[in-house]
Amino acid sequence: MDALTLEQVSHAYGAVEAVRDVSLALAPGELVCLLGPSGCGKTTVLRLSAGLEELQKGRVLIDGRVVADGRRQEPPEARNVGLMFQDYALFPHLSAAGNVEFGLRRLTGAERRARAAEALEKVGMGGQAEAFPHTLSGGQQQRVALARALAPEPHIMLLDEPFSGLDVRLRNQIRDDALHVLKSSGAATLMVTHDPEEAMFMADRIAVMRDGRILQVGPPADLYYAPADAFVAGFFGDINRLQARVAGGRVATLLGEVEARGFDDGIEVEVLIRPEALKLEPVTSGAPSEGCCGTARVMAARLLGRTSLVHLSVDGVDGEDLHLHARVPGRFLPEENEIMMICLDYSQTFVFAAGEAK
């Protein structure tokens, strides 16, 4: 039985339809990320799941039990969910332990103290139980907020942009710790984020949203290597875009021919190529590698740490050159104006109808 189920949920704020016919199910222990740009409806979906917004259309079920269907509306405290928001919302007059104990009023005093101590220990804050929020760093406050949400042992955890207020280095560490704590808790987790890298790091499955709708749901690898449309493909990072026309089930581009299955001849399409799909080799007298499709001039090369980004120019038609980005592992910094051979990885090359949402 699924821990959380949304069935054809829609919600409007006045004339603005924020969520449109959303259906999604989370298994016990599964972590699902709602991913999309600001204003796409993902936080509204989270609030409807929590009971913080009154459901207008559709159904919300928890452990197979209907908690909202347009006629009934169970409050958040009756849904056995843990909530964590971007601002953490810690009570400034309570210690870390006091904040965690706040949601445990049904337990005896001794039980509350023991449960709070256990929750703080799990998130690495056992030694800061008596500290007040203003004395804690942003990362420490985030850990306390997570402990408070987990302490009642909810079946479902709902997280809204929980790491966005942290600097990059701290965010990486905190979300790594949080992932292990959440998975070990056994709770189903629905997490909202606008960061595709964070979603891929955290999620068992990702649901990509746009304009109130879910466009595609699946494991991170499926969405990255088999995007349903141009928007999903482009949302996961920089992408090269080429315009072309289908002829004989293929499209001819400046990087060679690419298969265009399912498109009629004459249809205008857009070819999307991830930067890491462009492999670069020195021009030599030897035989080029498989997939090599021409040459390009290096415009600039920049080291980005684990990878290098190479800006390329390919001679185009009518004197208009094609500007491409290639992302290669490690330190690879060819000289400006150096001519390189381009090899194309077709598994990271996608064809969609021209004019699809970007």
Number of C-alpha atoms within 10 A of each C-alpha: 11 15 20 23 21 22 16 15 23 23 23 16 8 7 6 8 13 21 25 19 15 19 16 15 18 21 17 17 20 20 25 27 28 26 27 25 16 12 13 20 25 29 21 20 25 20 18 21 28 25 21 14 16 19 24 15 19 17 22 27 19 22 17 12 12 16 23 23 18 14 11 12 17 15 15 18 11 11 19 16 23 25 22 21 18 16 16 20 13 20 15 12 11 16 20 30 26 20 24 29 25 14 18 18 11 9 13 10 12 9 14 22 17 13 23 29 22 16 27 25 15 20 22 15 20 17 10 18 18 12 15 19 20 13 12 14 11 19 18 18 21 27 24 30 26 27 31 29 24 29 22 22 17 18 21 31 25 25 24 22 17 23 24 15 15 16 11 11 8 14 18 15 11 19 19 13 15 21 15 13 17 20 15 11 18 17 23 24 28 24 25 26 22 20 16 20 12 17 25 20 14 22 21 17 21 26 23 25 24 22 17 22 20 22 17 16 20 17 14 21 13 14 21 19 14 16 21 16 18 21 16 21 23 19 19 17 13 15 20 19 19 18 16 21 21 19 16 12 15 19 24 16 15 17 18 13 11 19 18 22 12 10 19 14 14 13 13 18 20 20 25 19 26 27 23 19 21 26 18 23 15 13 15 9 6 6 8 16 14 9 15 19 17 16 21 22 19 21 18 17 20 15 16 12 10 9 15 18 22 23 19 24 19 19 14 12 9 6 7 10 13 16 17 21 23 22 23 20 13 13 15 16 15 17 12 14 13 14 20 19 19 26 21 24 17 14 11 18 22 22 24 17 18 16 10 11 11 10
